[in-house]
Amino acid sequence: MPRVPSDDESVASVRASLARSGGTRRLCVRVPNDEEIASKLDSGECDSLRSSAGDLVRLTIDRETYHARVERAGGRRLLRGAFDNKRLARTPGEGSNRLHEWIDDHGGEEGDVVLLDVLAPGDAYGLRFPGERTVYDVRRGPRSSLSDIANDLDG
């Protein structure tokens, strides 16, 4: 698995923000919409996050990889949690929410800017505070849909 630093030219960094949303009023990450991202990024490959509400993505925080579900509220995409496995990401009432732990450990407050590093659009992202540098273990590759798998089997 290749290791890629957050300041590598292959990593697109997008400004996101910490926001309160939902009944718990806990902080979450508000992801910019695709139009905002496209206006900020030079790379044609990363012109959007390619993630929509309900998608499960890998999210690396402090060099640990977790699973997060992309949610939508008020027309914006949100990351409300990061969990140890996909099952916990689908049913977030169980297990430790590593995103909340990370925000608390860094003293994050509503409105703070965080950087969402696009490692593999639609599949893998990194999260860090501005000024921090990290190294990611990146597994890149397209996510296959069931129809792609069926087509491969049919020849």
C-alpha positions in Angstrom: 0.0 0.0 0.0 1.6 3.3 -1.1 2.2 6.0 1.5 1.2 9.5 0.4 1.9 12.7 2.4 -1.0 15.1 2.8 1.0 17.8 0.9 1.6 15.6 -2.1 0.4 17.0 -5.5 -1.8 13.9 -5.9 -3.8 14.8 -2.8 -6.6 17.4 -3.3 -7.4 19.2 -0.1 -10.9 20.7 0.2 -11.9 23.2 3.0 -14.8 21.8 5.1 -16.1 23.1 8.4 -17.3 21.9 11.7 -21.0 22.5 12.2 -23.9 21.5 14.5 -26.6 19.5 13.0 -29.3 17.1 14.2 -31.0 16.4 17.5 -27.8 15.7 19.4 -26.3 19.0 18.3 -22.8 17.3 18.3 -20.3 18.7 15.9 -20.0 17.1 12.5 -18.1 17.9 9.3 -20.0 19.9 6.7 -18.7 19.0 3.3 -18.8 21.7 0.5 -21.1 21.0 -2.4 -19.6 19.8 -5.7 -19.8 23.3 -7.3 -17.7 24.8 -4.5 -15.2 22.0 -4.8 -15.0 22.2 -8.6 -14.2 26.0 -8.3 -11.4 25.3 -5.9 -9.7 22.3 -7.5 -7.4 22.2 -10.5 -7.5 18.5 -11.1 -10.2 17.2 -13.5 -10.1 13.8 -11.7 -11.2 15.3 -8.4 -13.8 17.7 -9.7 -16.2 16.3 -7.1 -16.2 14.1 -4.1 -18.3 11.6 -6.0 -20.0 10.7 -2.8 -23.7 11.1 -2.2 -26.0 10.7 0.8 -26.0 7.1 2.1 -22.5 6.2 0.7 -20.0 4.6 3.0 -16.5 5.9 2.6 -13.2 5.3 4.3 -12.0 8.2 6.4 -8.5 8.5 7.8 -8.0 10.5 10.9 -4.7 10.7 12.7 -3.3 7.9 10.6 -6.2 5.5 11.5 -8.7 4.5 8.9 -12.4 4.4 9.9 -15.7 4.1 8.0 -18.1 7.0 7.7 -21.6 7.4 6.1 -22.2 10.4 4.0 -25.4 12.1 5.1 -27.5 15.0 3.8 -29.2 17.7 5.8 -30.4 21.1 4.6 -29.0 20.4 1.1 -25.5 19.8 2.4 -23.4 16.6 2.8 -22.3 15.8 6.3 -20.0 13.4 8.0 -21.5 12.8 11.4 -19.2 10.1 12.5 -16.3 7.8 11.9 -16.5 4.2 13.1 -14.3 1.1 13.4 -16.2 -0.9 10.8 -18.9 -0.5 8.1 -21.6 -2.1 10.3 -21.1 0.5 13.0 -21.1 3.3 10.3 -24.5 2.1 9.1 -25.9 1.9 12.6 -24.1 4.7 14.5 -25.9 4.1 17.8 -23.3 1.5 18.7 -19.5 1.8 19.1 -17.2 4.7 19.6 -17.6 7.7 17.3 -13.9 8.4 16.4 -14.9 11.7 14.7 -16.3 13.1 17.9 -13.3 11.9 19.8 -10.9 13.6 17.3 -12.8 16.9 17.3 -12.9 16.9 21.2 -9.1 16.0 21.3 -8.3 19.0 19.1 -10.7 21.4 20.8 -12.7 21.8 17.7 -15.5 24.4 17.7 -18.4 25.2 15.5 -17.2 27.1 12.4 -13.7 25.8 12.6 -12.1 24.9 9.2 -10.9 21.4 8.6 -9.3 19.9 5.5 -10.8 17.0 3.7 -8.1 15.3 1.7 -9.4 13.5 -1.4 -7.4 10.3 -1.6 -9.7 8.3 -3.9 -12.9 10.2 -4.9 -16.0 8.4 -3.8 -14.0 5.9 -1.7 -11.3 7.3 0.6 -10.7 10.6 2.3 -8.5 12.0 5.0 -9.4 14.6 7.6 -7.0 17.1 9.4 -6.9 20.5 10.8 -5.1 23.3 8.8 -1.4 23.4 9.4 -1.2 19.7 10.2 0.7 17.4 7.9 0.1 13.6 7.9 0.9 10.6 5.8 -1.8 8.4 4.4 -1.7 4.7 3.5 -3.7 4.8 0.3 -5.5 1.9 -1.4 -6.6 3.4 -4.6 -8.8 1.8 -7.1 -12.3 2.1 -8.5 -15.2 0.9 -6.6 -17.0 -1.7 -8.6 -20.7 -1.8 -8.7 -22.7 -5.1 -8.8 -23.3 -4.6 -12.5 -19.6 -4.2 -13.2 -18.9 -7.5 -11.4 -21.7 -9.2 -13.3 -20.3 -7.9 -16.6 -16.9 -9.2 -15.7 -18.3 -12.7 -14.9 -20.2 -12.8 -18.2 -17.1 -11.9 -20.1 
